[in-house]
């Protein structure tokens, strides 16, 4: 599926989970620990706060505008505030449903690369977008950032079908 969308992926780069929420939790716990700061969009998927609180970490809000996360806010979170990880939604945003333009995604990727950041990119709602044109994933446009891509089939099949997965480099999946 990822390879068909332009992101070459080996089976060893996939970890199956009980849905996107568990995939997000496993990913963030891999990248950050108790006392860590995790940068999160201001207005985000409500379940992310349960994950962050449950790890004993702190959520640091990232400022948004009509195009999505402001790159300078992300830069400050990673530089000045030393966020251990970033949680983003490059697919349709939950709860707003908005999609950031490709130019904003590229600007965010540049910031993530400059800081060699660790990012959890939640695209679980990707197949619900009205605009079905292919969009490059952060894992495709980031050159040095560590990217965990979170996916799920429960949103497009049936909510009780709790299958999600993490797509990342083989060493991170291991």
Secondary structure, 3 states (H helix, E strand, C coil): CCHHHCCCCCHHHEEEECCHHHHHHHHHHHHCCCCCEEEEECCCCCHHHHHHHHHCCEEEEECEECCEECHHHHHHHHHCCCCCEEEECCCCCCCCCCCCCHHHHHHHHHHHHHCCCEEEEECCCHHHCCCCCCCCCHHHHCCCCEEEEEEECCCCCCCCCCCEEEECCHHHHC
